[in-house]
């Protein structure tokens, strides 16, 4: 076994060497290329239980080593950090295995199926001296950094309301974990978690009151659509997350003297410019408001996320988004499940 302290001291300069457990769609479409091209990162190894598929993916992305098992990749002493794009119900098991091997961990959201498991894997990783971070990549996009700067400068006054709509039309196969409630499927855990994360990032971890409603699939029991109100007293957040609507990703932040929006708030393609729009100065009609746009250059938020964690690894600092943030996200989602009259998924320990 490689201990956390050994892994941390194996190299103090140069790029962090990454391995990936599995060739999931999110990894193929966004993350492999992002890590490969990111600063301070080297995409070194892939583990796939389908050897032929693994070799094809490795050839496509220039990955040097392919392993037939996840355990074999974790045993590679050259690998310093791993990305876990695995189904939700496998996160806890492989976070622990990676931590035992002394690897730092970037895990797809949600970190765990329930609050208890999120707390357990956070503690487990900390005790083994490795960094653990949940992959909310949008928080590294320059559009959000600019939006946060504008908010801090009072561009729209005091923030009163956060409005989020995050929807896509599901075309998932029956074997996909996202249509299996016991494995962490459903709209809240799949895309509603972004709205919860953003609400907490802007307004705080603990709203005074939550209200929620879900439309369930009569066949699978998953929440096809999930809507909620998070009441923080002086401010509130409202959102709808859906797996059954035309794709539509929107965020609008309302303040005492204006509103702010981001053109593609969560999933802006790496080769697309975007913009932050600020509207203010209106009176009785929206057309009377003045609007200005801040153009944001194209950026790969997945690559920026990997770079940020790699820097933390090299500098011996905390993860850019600490694992405790994932625990707080899971805690609030648990409240939302209860408010909607649903029993959320539970880990098997």
C-alpha positions, 0 to 999 in steps of 0.5 A: 500500500502507498501511504498518503504521505509517500504519495505527497512526497513523491514529487514536488515539481512538474506536472501532476500525473493523473489516472482515470477510473473508467471511460464514462461518457463525461470523461470522453466528451469533456475531461480526458482532453481537458486534463491532457491539455491543462497546466500542471497536469499529465494524463498518464493512465486509464483503467477500463474493464473493457480492454479493447475500449480502453485501448481505443480511448487511450489512443484517441487521447494519447494516454500512455498506460491502460489497465484492465482493473481499477485496482491495477491503476491505483497500484501504479506508484507513478500516478498521483491523482485520480479522476472518478467518473463512475456511477454515483453508487460506486463513488464511496467504494473507489474514493476509499480505495484511491485514498488507501493507495495514496492518490488525491481524488477528483470525484464526479458529483454527487460525492456520495449517495447520502450525508453519512457516506459523504461525511465518511469518505471525507473523514477517510480521505483526510485521515490518509492525507489525500485531497478529495474534491467534488467536481463542480467545474463551473466554479472555475469558469471565468464567467463565474469569477467575473460574476462573483466580482460584480456581485462583490462590487455591488453591481446589482445591489444586495442579492435577493433572489437566485433563479436557476433552471437546468433541464435536459431531455433524457434519452438514457438506456434502462441500464443507466444508473441515472434512471435507477433511484437506488443508485442515485438516479433522478433530476435532483442528484444529476443536475439539481445538485448544481442549483443547490451548490450555486445557492449555497455558494452565493447565499450560505449552507443552511436556508431557514426553510425549504419547500420542494415538489417532484414529478416522479416517473411511474415506472422507475420512481426517479424524480424526472423534474424537481422544483424547490424554494430555499428561503434564507430570510433576507434572500431566497433561491428557486430552481427547477431541475429536469430530465424531461424538458428541452435543454435549457440552462439559465441562472439569473441573480436579482438584487436590490438595484438590478439583475445579472445573468450568465449566458451558459452558467453550468456547461459552457463549451470549452470553445465558446465565448460567453457573456455576463449581462447586467441590467439596472436603472429601470423603472416601470418597464423592463425595456427602460432598463439599461443593459451592459455585457461583459464578454468572457473568452472561451475557457475549458472549465474542466481543465481549469478545475484540474489545474486548480487541484494540481496546484493544491497538490503541489503546494501542499494546500487544501483542495480548492473546493474542500470535501466538506462543501460536498457534505453540506451539499448532500445535507441540503439535498437530503432536506429537499428530498424530505420536503418533496416527500421522497426518501433519497438513495442511501449508501450500503455502508 
